[in-house]
Amino acid sequence: MRTPDITLAVVVGGLYAVGFLLMMQRSLIRIVLGFVLLGHGTNLLLLSAGRPGDPPLTGGGTAESGRYADPLPQAMALTSVVITFGLTAFLLALAYRSWWLTGHDEVRDDVEDRRIGTARERADSAERGTGARSVEAGEPEGTDDADDAAHHPPEENRYPPEENR
């Protein structure tokens, strides 16, 4: 491989690594920035798939297929730019709406997902015959599904007042 190819591969790999790292965070803005870095890495990857060459439309001459640049990677990169821009705008709107409703950009734990996980673990332990509740799931012994209602905020705290909607 040539040095520019290795450099481009390292840059694309770095953009993917940092993008995935940011997307694993709990902050919505970091998730959006991770998505943007993944989009840039994808664009570089698509553009590196093409090879340089002459423009396909010239003022004359013969059509030698090995001399001309392949327009498909450029078209795919342009499509990727448009899709990344649209999804970034959508994710920014979601992050802003979440900030407006909750006052922060942290993603909360999903209580329903946790309850389904503990129910599945209880069913698995019942099948094994142990009958013990799972403390690893974060549910202390002696709690039941009625205690999950205490984790939900009151209805008046979930949404902004009527005049702000």
Contacts in CASP RR format, 6 or more apart in sequence:
PFRMAT RR
TARGET T0000
AUTHOR 0000-0000-0000
METHOD contacts of the structure
MODEL  1
MRTPDITLAVVVGGLYAVGFLLMMQRSLIRIVLGFVLLGHGTNLLLLSAG
RPGDPPLTGGGTAESGRYADPLPQAMALTSVVITFGLTAFLLALAYRSWW
LTGHDEVRDDVEDRRIGTARERADSAERGTGARSVEAGEPEGTDDADDAA
HHPPEENRYPPEENR
1 9 0 8 1.000
5 48 0 8 1.000
8 44 0 8 1.000
8 48 0 8 1.000
9 48 0 8 1.000
11 41 0 8 1.000
11 44 0 8 1.000
12 41 0 8 1.000
12 44 0 8 1.000
12 45 0 8 1.000
12 48 0 8 1.000
13 41 0 8 1.000
15 37 0 8 1.000
15 38 0 8 1.000
15 39 0 8 1.000
15 40 0 8 1.000
15 41 0 8 1.000
15 44 0 8 1.000
16 37 0 8 1.000
16 38 0 8 1.000
16 41 0 8 1.000
18 34 0 8 1.000
18 37 0 8 1.000
19 33 0 8 1.000
19 34 0 8 1.000
19 35 0 8 1.000
19 37 0 8 1.000
19 38 0 8 1.000
20 34 0 8 1.000
20 38 0 8 1.000
21 34 0 8 1.000
22 30 0 8 1.000
22 31 0 8 1.000
22 33 0 8 1.000
22 34 0 8 1.000
22 37 0 8 1.000
23 30 0 8 1.000
23 31 0 8 1.000
23 34 0 8 1.000
23 35 0 8 1.000
23 38 0 8 1.000
25 31 0 8 1.000
26 106 0 8 1.000
26 107 0 8 1.000
27 105 0 8 1.000
27 106 0 8 1.000
27 107 0 8 1.000
28 91 0 8 1.000
28 94 0 8 1.000
28 95 0 8 1.000
28 98 0 8 1.000
28 99 0 8 1.000
28 105 0 8 1.000
28 106 0 8 1.000
28 107 0 8 1.000
29 95 0 8 1.000
29 105 0 8 1.000
31 91 0 8 1.000
31 95 0 8 1.000
31 107 0 8 1.000
32 88 0 8 1.000
32 91 0 8 1.000
32 92 0 8 1.000
32 95 0 8 1.000
35 84 0 8 1.000
35 87 0 8 1.000
35 88 0 8 1.000
35 91 0 8 1.000
36 84 0 8 1.000
36 88 0 8 1.000
39 80 0 8 1.000
39 84 0 8 1.000
40 84 0 8 1.000
42 80 0 8 1.000
42 84 0 8 1.000
43 77 0 8 1.000
43 80 0 8 1.000
43 81 0 8 1.000
43 84 0 8 1.000
46 73 0 8 1.000
46 76 0 8 1.000
46 77 0 8 1.000
46 80 0 8 1.000
47 73 0 8 1.000
47 74 0 8 1.000
47 77 0 8 1.000
49 73 0 8 1.000
50 69 0 8 1.000
50 70 0 8 1.000
50 73 0 8 1.000
50 74 0 8 1.000
51 69 0 8 1.000
51 70 0 8 1.000
52 69 0 8 1.000
53 67 0 8 1.000
53 68 0 8 1.000
53 69 0 8 1.000
54 67 0 8 1.000
54 68 0 8 1.000
54 69 0 8 1.000
55 68 0 8 1.000
55 69 0 8 1.000
56 68 0 8 1.000
56 69 0 8 1.000
56 71 0 8 1.000
95 105 0 8 1.000
98 105 0 8 1.000
99 105 0 8 1.000
100 160 0 8 1.000
101 159 0 8 1.000
101 160 0 8 1.000
111 148 0 8 1.000
111 151 0 8 1.000
111 152 0 8 1.000
114 137 0 8 1.000
114 138 0 8 1.000
114 139 0 8 1.000
115 145 0 8 1.000
115 148 0 8 1.000
117 137 0 8 1.000
118 133 0 8 1.000
118 134 0 8 1.000
118 137 0 8 1.000
118 138 0 8 1.000
118 139 0 8 1.000
121 133 0 8 1.000
121 134 0 8 1.000
121 136 0 8 1.000
121 137 0 8 1.000
122 131 0 8 1.000
122 133 0 8 1.000
122 134 0 8 1.000
125 131 0 8 1.000
125 132 0 8 1.000
125 133 0 8 1.000
125 134 0 8 1.000
133 139 0 8 1.000
133 141 0 8 1.000
133 142 0 8 1.000
135 141 0 8 1.000
159 165 0 8 1.000
END
